[in-house]
Structure formats: structure tokens, C-alpha cells
């Protein structure tokens, strides 16, 4: 497995792409969806899923772009599901005074609880901290 990282958005949040033999996992697609999708396409592999470590605005800005482009499921912890559509909870509302966009994503996520997962060719343990 290879790990690729990109700094995205105004706060340069790290986005990771885990590259397996035939598939990819995208972790925290923070912003710049068009750029990120171009990068993903260069691997010529299926996107198994989008995983969110948490749902602050700087980690979710390109969720819809990636999920829609690659028909990928999105996974988030139950406690932060509503943050995808709530600018107060995801923190983007705090930056409205600086004319920064409010971050709202419409992809309906899967709930990821702590435990063992197998998504595509990737096996991992999710830990809630």
C-alpha cells in the first residue's frame, strides 16, 4: 500500500489517498474538489470509499465532489453525521465574516462505529477518540 497526501483548502488540511493493489481510499477530502478529482483519476483505480476522521469544514469541503465523481460511499461517525449539513457544527459559519463559503455537503453518509472494517481490499480498525 502507498499513502499519498495533499494539502487542501485555505487552512491546508491534509487529505490522504491510500492506494492499494486495485483500489483507493480517500481520507478527509478537505477542499479543491476539481483538483483532487484530477489527482485521483491519475491512479486509474476504483475509489472504494471516502472516510472522514471528523467533520469540521476543512475536512469535508470536497466530499460531494469526490463521492459523486467516483460513486463512492462516505463514512463518518454517528455523532458528526449532521455536521455535513450544519455550518454551525462544522465550523464554517464562524468564517462567514471573511466572505468564506459556508460548507454544506449533501452526500448521505454511512455511519462508521468503532470496530473492524473491510471496505474493498482495505482492512482496518476504526477507533473513536
Secondary structure, DSSP 8 states (H G I E B T S, - for coil): -EEEEEEETTTTEEEEEEE-SSEEEEE---S-HHHHHHHHHTT--EEEEEE-S---HHHHTTHHHHHHHHT-EEEE-GGGGGGGT-HHHHSGGGGGGGT----------EE--SEEEEETTEEEEE---
